[in-house]
Amino acid sequence: MDERILEELVEHQAEFSTGIGYPGAPTPSDVIRDLREQGVELPEMPPDELEERIIYTIEDALDTFCKLKKFIEISDSTREHVEGAYLYSCRHPKLGRFFVVLDESKDAITGKSNYRAKFYRNEGDALRDFSESVESYLDQYDAETLEELERILEEKGLSIEYSV
């Protein structure tokens, strides 16, 4: 884990967003430029290597300093397609308390993936972001409640797990 990158992401309450396999997906250079425009100071290195380092740093930080508070996850029966939103509460010895909202989708068959991690100092802001992600799933499947969404997904051969 690159502690300096983590510190920059937290201190700037940055949003890291990337994806592959779909039209208009950002290039590593686009991703790095976007972070720098948010004020995040990053080491000088090739964009593809830096993007990988950032992803590794985020994933390692989530595993080491964070606890999953809330989530919603939709998948097919083989788990070849998984998408979800996750809210983490984190405590770091140097950086203190912060929150991360992770939105992620992966499709093993098509190779498409999206990954967004947004850092917050304020729990209320993180909860609002997570709630917006949940609402987007309800809207996507034209459901009013999570129970209705569960029924709709079952009809489509998909499953849902959640703790909201």
Summary of the structure (lengths in Angstrom):
residues: 164
radius of gyration: 16.4
end to end distance: 29.2
largest distance: 49.3
contacts: 475
relative contact order: 0.17
helix: 40%
strand: 34%
